[in-house]
């Protein structure tokens, strides 16, 4: 069982990998709900078809992100939750050999937290244990549009809970769901499907997107009868350009290589590096900001350091510049984040 939480920097952008089963399930769902034409349009725009997907274990994260955004813009705001609820354990493909080795739901959750490259993740997360509940907080370090972020958040909750119910054979419920958006429908719940499917208490206009579940659910044994797996060789994942750049930045932090220095590490010209990152929907500065934000959060949570100390370590000339950057990353200054985290630990 997952007994303690922590910060998990796993935001995925651009050409990083994402499990292909997610895109297959997503396109099948769009086909059922919105028709063949939209699926064909999406496949043309992301450069991959159902035939290729059937033979793939991984795709690019931007392709899944594009398909999800297409679903959101062509449907209701509850469709992300309905998509997540539609997932079946049998369709999890590359995950099945791992899941069948686990004994409890807590083991599965631990795996999900540690392996976003296999499970699929669009965000950084902060996991904590508070009383008899485990809380999962999403941190919008990628500065996504709030409606898009909420759509992905709801999709994630319903997929995790729906799959957990299948794995354990029990009607597991969520305790709380906090949404960092306003409740526009004053006559009832803004997301009726999400509330009904999860059984959660819904709270709007919160500081963060987060959800909680009672810890005792994580002790439930896995009872699902896994299908017989074909003994095919698992194709190794080759790190993409963005993954390679992120790895180099994390090794170098708090020092930040120039884009020219990074290009030399990647054995290409500065122009080629910028062009390839742009084609993947990213930029060198965006990746630098992501790693800086993750490092700052890690220091706040792990070392309980003051903002002045963190700013100095990260190379900011003055603390006000660091505070402005942190607020740009997460929407709140480091003092707010630190006070909230420390108050939660003391409860």
Long-range contacts (C-beta under 8 A, 24 or more apart in sequence): 1-104, 1-106, 1-107, 1-215, 1-218, 1-219, 2-106, 2-109, 2-110, 2-113, 2-127, 2-134, 2-218, 3-129, 4-129, 5-126, 5-127, 5-128, 5-129, 5-134, 5-135, 6-126, 6-127, 6-301, 7-124, 7-125, 7-126, 7-127, 7-297, 7-298, 7-301, 7-302, 8-113, 8-114, 8-116, 8-124, 8-125, 8-126, 8-127, 9-124, 9-141, 9-294, 9-297, 9-298, 10-116, 10-117, 10-121, 10-123, 10-124, 10-125, 11-121, 11-122, 11-123, 11-124, 11-141, 11-142, 11-290, 11-294, 12-61, 12-116, 12-117, 12-121, 12-122, 13-61, 13-62, 13-142, 13-242, 13-280, 13-281, 13-282, 13-286, 13-287, 13-290, 14-60, 14-61, 14-62, 14-240, 14-242, 14-277, 14-280, 14-281, 14-282, 15-60, 15-61, 15-62, 15-240, 15-241, 15-242, 15-280, 16-60, 16-61, 16-117, 16-240, 16-242, 16-243, 17-58, 17-59, 17-60, 17-61, 17-117, 17-237, 17-240, 17-243, 18-58, 18-59, 18-60, 18-61, 18-63, 18-64, 18-120, 19-57, 19-58, 19-59, 19-93, 19-94, 19-95, 19-118, 19-119, 19-120, 20-53, 20-56, 20-57, 20-58, 20-59, 20-93, 20-94, 21-91, 21-92, 21-93, 21-94, 21-95, 22-64, 22-120, 23-48, 23-53, 23-59, 23-63, 23-64, 23-67, 24-50, 24-53, 24-54, 24-91, 24-93, 25-83, 25-86, 25-87, 25-91, 26-64, 26-67, 26-68, 26-71, 26-83, 27-53, 27-67, 29-71, 29-83, 29-86, 30-67, 30-70, 30-71, 33-75, 33-79, 33-82, 34-71, 34-74, 34-75, 38-70, 38-74, 41-70, 42-66, 42-67, 42-70, 57-93, 57-94, 57-234, 57-235, 58-94, 58-237, 60-240, 60-280, 61-122, 62-280, 62-281, 64-120, 65-122, 68-151, 68-152, 68-155, 69-148, 72-147, 72-148, 72-151, 77-147, 77-150, 77-151, 77-191, 78-154, 78-191, 78-192, 78-193, 78-194, 79-151, 80-150, 80-151, 80-152, 80-153, 80-154, 80-155, 80-158, 81-154, 81-155, 81-157, 81-158, 81-191, 81-193, 81-194, 81-197, 82-158, 82-193, 83-155, 83-158, 83-159, 84-154, 84-155, 84-156, 84-157, 84-158, 84-159, 84-160, 84-162, 85-158, 85-159, 85-162, 85-193, 85-197, 86-162, 87-159, 87-162, 87-163, 88-166, 89-163, 89-166, 89-167, 89-224, 89-226, 90-227, 92-163, 94-118, 94-234, 95-119, 96-226, 96-227, 96-229, 97-229, 97-234, 99-167, 99-222, 99-226, 100-222, 100-226, 102-222, 103-221, 103-222, 104-218, 104-219, 104-220, 104-221, 104-222, 105-164, 105-167, 105-168, 105-172, 105-217, 105-218, 105-219, 105-220, 105-222, 106-218, 106-219, 107-222, 108-164, 108-167, 108-222, 109-218, 112-160, 117-237, 122-152, 123-149, 123-152, 123-153, 124-294, 124-297, 126-297, 126-301, 128-344, 128-345, 129-215, 130-212, 130-344, 130-347, 131-347, 132-214, 132-215, 132-216, 133-175, 133-176, 133-212, 133-213, 133-214, 133-215, 134-212, 134-213, 134-214, 134-215, 134-218, 135-210, 135-211, 135-212, 136-210, 136-211, 136-212, 137-208, 137-209, 137-210, 138-208, 138-209, 138-210, 139-208, 139-297, 139-330, 140-209, 140-330, 140-331, 141-290, 141-293, 141-294, 141-297, 141-329, 141-330, 142-290, 143-328, 143-329, 146-180, 146-181, 147-181, 149-209, 150-179, 150-180, 150-181, 150-209, 153-179, 153-209, 154-191, 154-194, 157-194, 157-198, 157-211, 158-194, 158-197, 158-198, 161-197, 161-198, 162-197, 164-217, 166-224, 167-222, 167-223, 167-224, 168-220, 168-221, 168-222, 168-223, 168-224, 169-223, 169-224, 170-217, 170-220, 172-213, 172-217, 172-220, 173-198, 173-199, 173-200, 173-213, 174-198, 174-199, 174-200, 174-211, 174-212, 174-213, 175-200, 175-201, 175-211, 175-212, 175-213, 175-214, 176-200, 176-201, 176-203, 176-210, 176-211, 176-212, 177-201, 177-202, 177-203, 177-210, 177-211, 178-203, 178-206, 178-208, 178-209, 178-210, 178-211, 179-203, 179-204, 179-205, 179-206, 179-209, 180-205, 180-206, 180-207, 180-208, 180-209, 181-205, 207-332, 207-340, 240-280, 241-266, 241-276, 241-277, 241-280, 242-277, 242-280, 242-282, 242-287, 245-273, 245-277, 245-284, 245-287, 246-287, 246-290, 246-291, 249-287, 249-288, 249-291, 250-291, 250-295, 253-291, 253-292, 253-295, 253-314, 254-295, 254-313, 254-314, 254-315, 255-315, 256-288, 256-292, 256-315, 259-284, 289-325, 289-328, 289-329, 292-325, 292-329, 293-326, 293-329, 293-330, 296-322, 296-326, 296-329, 296-334, 297-330, 297-337, 300-334, 300-337, 300-338, 300-341, 301-341, 304-338, 304-342, 307-333, 307-334, 307-335, 307-338, 310-334
